[in-house]
Amino acid sequence: SVDIDGDYTETLAVFARLVSEWQPDVPIFLIGHSMGGTIASYYLLDHQANFQGAILSAPLVKVGDSVSPMTITMSKVLSKIAPKMGLTAVDANGLSRDPAVVEAYVNDPLVFHGKTPARLGAELLSAMQRITAEADKITLPLLVVQGSADSLVEPSGAQMLYDKVRSGDKTLKIYDGFYHEVFNEPECDHVLQDVEDWLESRLR
């Protein structure tokens, strides 16, 4: 079984503790991409005091407008009776406009290429619902980066998160025409420079 509020957040907690031990007295920023953005956002709801700030890239934080209440209910039912049943698969062509990035993803033996199991899908939906409802708990410095042509994650989720967090220091950057992995797009140097500038301005 899979539990976002446990399997993933506990692993993140262990990693964050290890990093703080390896780098004592150094500001720590949390970064999460896609489903990692789900986990990071969920974790921040209860543990943001452990970080100086956070960067979320194409965060999976909003249930798509096309997902009906019936679909959500059915995902919960399936997660109980058929937790390993595959529901949806990632379309690799939506990752990046760079064919080399897509090819590397398709040929990477460490990437799971199957369909998302029903249990994981239900857990993600539950996590997104909590993030949407409680995002105003987040108050630390926050940078959200998102491609406007992202077909894998609802781009409006980035805007929703930006609007709902109560951070006095928050920035949303939407990259026009970019796909899901903004750090792996042909113009990624521009995105990485934006992130570097944001970080440096908060370390002065």
C-alpha positions as CSV (number, residue, x, y, z in Angstrom):
1,S,0.0,0.0,0.0
2,V,1.0,3.6,-0.5
3,D,0.4,6.5,1.9
4,I,1.4,10.1,0.9
5,D,1.1,11.1,4.6
6,G,3.7,8.5,5.6
7,D,5.6,6.6,2.9
8,Y,6.6,9.8,1.2
9,T,6.6,12.5,3.8
10,E,8.5,10.4,6.3
11,T,11.2,9.7,3.7
12,L,11.4,13.5,3.1
13,A,11.6,14.1,6.8
14,V,14.6,11.7,7.1
15,F,16.3,13.3,4.1
16,A,15.8,16.8,5.4
17,R,17.2,15.9,8.8
18,L,20.3,14.3,7.1
19,V,20.9,17.4,5.0
20,S,20.7,19.6,8.1
21,E,23.2,17.4,9.9
22,W,25.5,17.4,6.9
23,Q,25.2,21.2,6.5
24,P,24.7,22.6,10.0
25,D,23.9,26.3,10.2
26,V,23.2,26.5,6.4
27,P,19.8,27.7,5.1
28,I,17.9,24.9,3.5
29,F,15.5,25.3,0.7
30,L,13.0,22.6,-0.3
31,I,12.5,21.9,-4.0
32,G,9.8,19.7,-5.5
33,H,8.8,18.9,-9.1
34,S,5.5,17.5,-10.3
35,M,4.5,14.7,-7.9
36,G,7.5,15.8,-5.9
37,G,5.7,19.2,-5.7
38,T,2.7,17.4,-4.3
39,I,4.8,15.8,-1.6
40,A,6.7,19.1,-0.9
41,S,3.6,21.2,-0.6
42,Y,1.9,18.6,1.6
43,Y,4.9,18.5,3.8
44,L,5.1,22.3,4.1
45,L,1.6,22.4,5.6
46,D,3.0,21.0,8.8
47,H,6.8,21.4,8.6
48,Q,7.7,24.6,6.9
49,A,9.7,25.9,9.9
50,N,12.4,23.4,8.8
51,F,13.2,25.4,5.7
52,Q,14.3,28.9,4.6
53,G,12.1,28.8,1.6
54,A,10.7,26.5,-1.1
55,I,10.7,26.1,-4.9
56,L,7.9,24.2,-6.6
57,S,8.1,23.2,-10.2
58,A,4.9,22.3,-12.0
59,P,3.5,21.1,-8.7
60,L,0.7,18.6,-8.9
61,V,-1.6,20.4,-6.4
62,K,-4.9,20.8,-8.1
63,V,-7.5,18.3,-9.1
64,G,-8.2,18.8,-12.8
65,D,-11.4,20.6,-13.7
66,S,-12.3,17.6,-15.9
67,V,-12.2,15.2,-12.9
68,S,-15.7,14.7,-11.7
69,P,-16.8,13.9,-8.1
70,M,-17.8,10.4,-9.4
71,T,-14.3,9.8,-10.7
72,I,-12.8,10.8,-7.3
73,T,-15.3,8.5,-5.5
74,M,-14.5,5.6,-7.9
75,S,-10.7,6.1,-7.4
76,K,-11.2,5.7,-3.7
77,V,-13.3,2.5,-4.2
78,L,-10.7,1.0,-6.5
79,S,-7.9,1.9,-4.2
80,K,-9.6,-0.4,-1.6
81,I,-10.7,-3.3,-3.8
82,A,-8.0,-3.2,-6.6
83,P,-5.1,-1.0,-5.3
84,K,-2.7,-2.2,-7.9
85,M,-5.0,-1.7,-10.9
86,G,-3.4,0.7,-13.4
87,L,-5.3,3.9,-14.2
88,T,-3.3,6.3,-16.2
89,A,0.2,6.5,-17.7
90,V,2.4,9.5,-18.3
91,D,2.6,10.6,-22.0
92,A,6.4,11.2,-22.3
93,N,5.9,13.6,-25.2
94,G,4.4,16.1,-22.8
95,L,7.6,16.3,-20.7
96,S,9.7,18.6,-22.9
97,R,10.0,20.1,-26.4
98,D,13.5,18.6,-26.5
99,P,13.3,15.2,-28.2
100,A,16.5,14.1,-26.4
101,V,14.9,14.6,-23.0
102,V,11.9,12.5,-24.1
103,E,14.1,9.8,-25.5
104,A,16.2,9.7,-22.3
105,Y,13.0,9.4,-20.2
106,V,11.6,6.6,-22.4
107,N,14.9,4.6,-22.3
108,D,15.7,5.1,-18.6
109,P,15.3,1.8,-16.8
110,L,14.8,3.5,-13.4
111,V,11.7,5.3,-14.7
112,F,8.4,3.6,-14.0
113,H,6.6,3.4,-17.4
114,G,3.4,1.7,-16.3
115,K,0.1,3.1,-15.3
116,T,-0.4,4.8,-12.0
117,P,-1.9,2.3,-9.5
118,A,-5.3,3.0,-8.2
119,R,-4.1,3.3,-4.6
120,L,-1.4,5.9,-5.5
121,G,-3.9,7.8,-7.6
122,A,-6.4,8.0,-4.7
123,E,-3.7,9.1,-2.3
124,L,-2.6,11.8,-4.7
125,L,-6.2,13.1,-5.1
126,S,-6.5,13.2,-1.3
127,A,-3.3,15.0,-0.9
128,M,-4.2,17.6,-3.6
129,Q,-7.6,18.2,-1.9
130,R,-5.8,18.9,1.4
131,I,-3.3,21.2,-0.2
132,T,-6.1,23.2,-1.9
133,A,-8.0,23.5,1.3
134,E,-5.1,24.4,3.6
135,A,-2.6,26.2,1.3
136,D,-3.0,29.3,3.4
137,K,-1.0,27.7,6.1
138,I,2.1,28.2,4.0
139,T,3.9,31.4,4.8
140,L,7.6,30.8,4.0
141,P,9.3,32.4,0.9
142,L,8.0,30.6,-2.1
143,L,8.9,30.4,-5.8
144,V,6.6,28.5,-8.2
145,V,7.7,27.8,-11.8
146,Q,5.3,26.5,-14.4
147,G,5.1,25.9,-18.1
148,S,2.0,27.3,-19.7
149,A,1.7,24.4,-22.2
150,D,2.1,21.7,-19.5
151,S,-0.2,18.8,-20.5
152,L,0.7,16.5,-17.6
153,V,-0.1,18.8,-14.7
154,E,-2.9,21.3,-14.5
155,P,-1.1,24.7,-15.1
156,S,-3.8,26.5,-13.1
157,G,-2.6,24.6,-10.0
158,A,0.5,26.8,-9.9
159,Q,-1.7,29.9,-9.9
160,M,-4.1,28.5,-7.3
161,L,-1.2,27.7,-5.0
162,Y,0.3,31.2,-5.5
163,D,-3.0,32.8,-4.8
164,K,-3.8,30.8,-1.6
165,V,-0.5,30.8,0.2
166,R,-0.1,33.6,2.8
167,S,3.6,34.0,2.1
168,G,4.6,37.7,2.2
169,D,7.4,36.7,-0.1
170,K,6.0,34.7,-3.0
171,T,6.8,34.6,-6.8
172,L,5.1,32.9,-9.6
173,K,6.8,32.5,-13.0
174,I,4.8,31.1,-15.9
175,Y,7.0,30.2,-18.9
176,D,5.1,30.7,-22.1
177,G,4.9,27.6,-24.3
178,F,7.0,25.5,-22.0
179,Y,6.0,21.9,-21.3
180,H,6.1,20.0,-18.0
181,E,9.8,19.9,-17.2
182,V,10.8,23.5,-17.3
183,F,14.3,22.6,-16.1
184,N,14.7,20.3,-19.2
185,E,13.3,22.6,-21.9
186,P,15.5,24.0,-24.6
187,E,15.5,27.4,-22.8
188,C,16.2,25.8,-19.4
189,D,19.2,28.1,-18.8
190,H,16.8,31.0,-18.4
191,V,14.7,29.1,-15.9
192,L,17.8,28.0,-13.9
193,Q,19.1,31.5,-13.9
194,D,15.7,32.7,-12.5
195,V,15.9,30.2,-9.7
196,E,19.6,31.1,-9.0
197,D,18.7,34.8,-8.8
198,W,15.8,34.1,-6.5
199,L,17.9,32.0,-4.2
200,E,20.8,34.4,-4.1
201,S,18.5,37.3,-3.2
202,R,17.3,35.4,-0.2
203,L,20.7,34.5,1.1
204,R,22.0,38.1,1.4
